Amino acid sequence: MKTVVVVNSESFGKGDDELGKKLMGAFLRKLWAGEPAPDVIICYNAGVKLLAQGSLVLDAFDGLYLKGIEIIACGTCIDHYELRNSIKVGRRTDMTEIVSIMMDADKVITV
């Protein structure tokens, strides 16, 4: 079963942004430590900021990557947030590949 996790924000859930950022960190670290692991993590919109230099969750993304999870980031989003030279983990992709990965997945979890 192919599982994809979509990260489209810097925070987990709606409401208080600072709480949401703490929750996102907790979620990513639990995902890193747990099983089963997703096959792919897709970051788009503000979610790409989590892959950039200075992100407080880079440790979790590094660990997830080293665990063998594919991490991809929306190129249009990287450009929009002017992060072209700041992405530290994962690879750049386009919407064609993002759509293909999501449509081929057995399960897509959006956080």
C-alpha positions as CSV (number, residue, x, y, z in Angstrom):
1,M,0.0,0.0,0.0
2,K,1.5,3.4,-1.1
3,T,0.9,6.1,1.4
4,V,1.5,9.8,0.7
5,V,1.6,12.6,3.4
6,V,0.9,16.1,2.1
7,V,2.2,19.1,4.1
8,N,0.7,22.3,2.9
9,S,1.3,24.6,5.8
10,E,3.9,25.5,8.5
11,S,1.4,24.6,11.2
12,F,-0.8,21.6,12.0
13,G,-4.4,22.4,12.0
14,K,-6.3,25.7,12.2
15,G,-6.3,28.1,15.1
16,D,-3.3,29.4,17.0
17,D,-0.3,29.4,14.7
18,E,2.3,29.0,17.4
19,L,0.5,25.9,18.8
20,G,0.1,24.6,15.2
21,K,3.9,24.9,14.6
22,K,4.6,22.9,17.8
23,L,2.1,20.3,16.7
24,M,3.6,20.1,13.3
25,G,7.0,19.4,14.8
26,A,5.5,16.8,17.1
27,F,3.7,15.1,14.2
28,L,6.8,15.0,12.0
29,R,9.0,13.6,14.8
30,K,6.4,10.9,15.6
31,L,6.2,10.1,11.9
32,W,10.0,9.8,11.8
33,A,10.1,7.5,14.9
34,G,7.1,5.4,14.1
35,E,6.0,2.6,11.8
36,P,4.5,2.3,9.3
37,A,6.2,5.1,7.4
38,P,4.8,6.9,4.4
39,D,6.4,6.4,1.0
40,V,6.4,10.0,0.0
41,I,6.0,13.4,1.7
42,I,4.8,16.2,-0.6
43,C,5.3,19.8,0.5
44,Y,3.5,22.6,-1.2
45,N,2.4,26.1,-0.5
46,A,3.8,27.3,2.8
47,G,4.8,23.7,3.6
48,V,7.9,24.1,1.5
49,K,9.2,26.6,4.2
50,L,9.7,23.6,6.5
51,L,12.3,22.2,4.1
52,A,14.3,25.5,4.1
53,Q,17.3,26.7,6.0
54,G,16.3,27.9,9.5
55,S,13.3,25.6,9.7
56,L,12.8,24.2,13.3
57,V,11.8,20.8,11.9
58,L,14.7,20.1,9.5
59,D,15.9,17.4,11.9
60,A,12.7,15.5,11.4
61,F,12.8,15.9,7.6
62,D,16.5,14.8,7.6
63,G,15.6,11.8,9.6
64,L,12.6,10.9,7.4
65,Y,14.8,11.2,4.3
66,L,17.5,9.0,5.8
67,K,14.8,6.5,6.7
68,G,14.1,6.2,2.9
69,I,11.1,8.4,2.6
70,E,10.9,10.4,-0.6
71,I,10.5,14.1,0.1
72,I,9.4,16.4,-2.7
73,A,8.7,20.1,-2.8
74,C,6.6,22.1,-5.3
75,G,8.9,24.2,-7.5
76,T,6.4,26.9,-8.0
77,C,6.0,27.3,-4.3
78,I,9.7,27.4,-3.7
79,D,10.0,30.2,-6.2
80,H,7.0,32.0,-4.8
81,Y,8.6,32.1,-1.3
82,E,12.0,32.9,-2.8
83,L,13.5,29.7,-1.3
84,R,15.4,28.5,-4.4
85,N,18.8,28.5,-2.6
86,S,17.5,27.6,0.9
87,I,15.9,24.1,0.5
88,K,18.0,21.7,2.6
89,V,16.2,18.4,2.2
90,G,14.1,16.8,-0.5
91,R,13.9,17.6,-4.2
92,R,12.1,20.0,-6.3
93,T,9.2,18.9,-8.6
94,D,6.3,20.2,-10.5
95,M,2.5,19.9,-10.3
96,T,2.5,17.2,-13.0
97,E,4.5,14.8,-10.7
98,I,2.6,15.8,-7.6
99,V,-0.7,15.0,-9.3
100,S,0.7,11.7,-10.5
101,I,2.0,10.6,-7.1
102,M,-1.3,11.5,-5.4
103,M,-3.4,9.7,-8.0
104,D,-1.2,6.6,-7.8
105,A,-1.3,6.5,-4.0
106,D,-3.5,4.1,-2.1
107,K,-3.8,6.6,0.7
108,V,-3.2,10.4,0.9
109,I,-3.0,12.1,4.3
110,T,-3.1,15.9,4.3
111,V,-1.8,17.7,7.4
